[in-house]
Amino acid sequence: MSTTEQKPSNVRKIIIAVILFIILIGFPAASYFYMRDGLKWRKQAVSELGQYGKIGPAFLILSNGERQNRLEGSVSVIHIFGKDRT
């Protein structure tokens, strides 16, 4: 048996270079643009939301007389029970 090494052909080098370019440059660039567009969409959607359904404060009165608003700075989901809610 001979131990001659075959050099990669020019076509193989080009294919390897293209694959490396796609993996190292193409995929991250595509991901960046996709995520950037998603961020723009999310910011626009959040900016369109208004301050709907303002509710009053819900104070907790402590034993020392201090009042704390338990709803300030939090998200609350409220359901009103009853038959006729039209």
N, C-alpha and C positions, 0 to 999 in steps of 0.2 A: 504494500500500500504506500501511496505517496502522501506526503504531508504538505501538499501545496495548498495555499490559501487563495481563495477567490475573492477579488476585490468586489465590493458592491457596484452594480452598474449605475450609470448616471440616472436612469429612470427610477431605480430604487431609492437613490439619494433624494431625488425630487419628491417622490411620494412621502418619504419620511419627513422631509422638511415641511411639506404641506400639512401633514397630520400634526406635527409639533406646533406649527403656527396656529392651526385651528384650536388645539387644546390649550395652548398658552396665551393666545391673544383673542381668538374668535369667541370661545365660550364665555370668558369673563366679560368681554365687551357686550355681548348679547345679553348677559345677565344684568349688567349695569344699566343698559338702556331699558330693559323690561322693568327692573325695580324702580328706576327713576320715573317712568311713566305711571307706575302703580302709586308711587308717592304723590305725584301731581294729582292723580285722580282722587286719592284719599283726602288730600288737603282741600280740594275743591268740594268734595262731598261733605266734609266736616264744616266748611265755611258756609255751606248752604243751610245747615241746620240752624234753627233759631233757638232762642231761649223760650221754649214752650212750657206751659204748665208750671209756672212758678208756685211754689208752696211756701207757706209761712214757716217760721222757725218752730222747732219742737224742743222746748227747753227741758233740761233735766236739772232739778233743783237739789243740790247736795245738802248734807246735814249742816254745813257751816253757812248756808244761805246763798252760796255761789250758784249762778245759773250758767249752764253750758248748752249751747245750741248743738244738738246731736246731728242735725241734717246739713249743717254748713260744710261745704266742700266735699259732699259725698253724693253718690248716685242712689236714688231711692225708686223702687218699683212699688206702685200703689195700685191696689185693686179695690174697687167699690162693689160690695156685695149688694144684691137686690134684684128684683125681677125687672122692673121697668127702668131701664137706663137709656132711653131714646132721646 
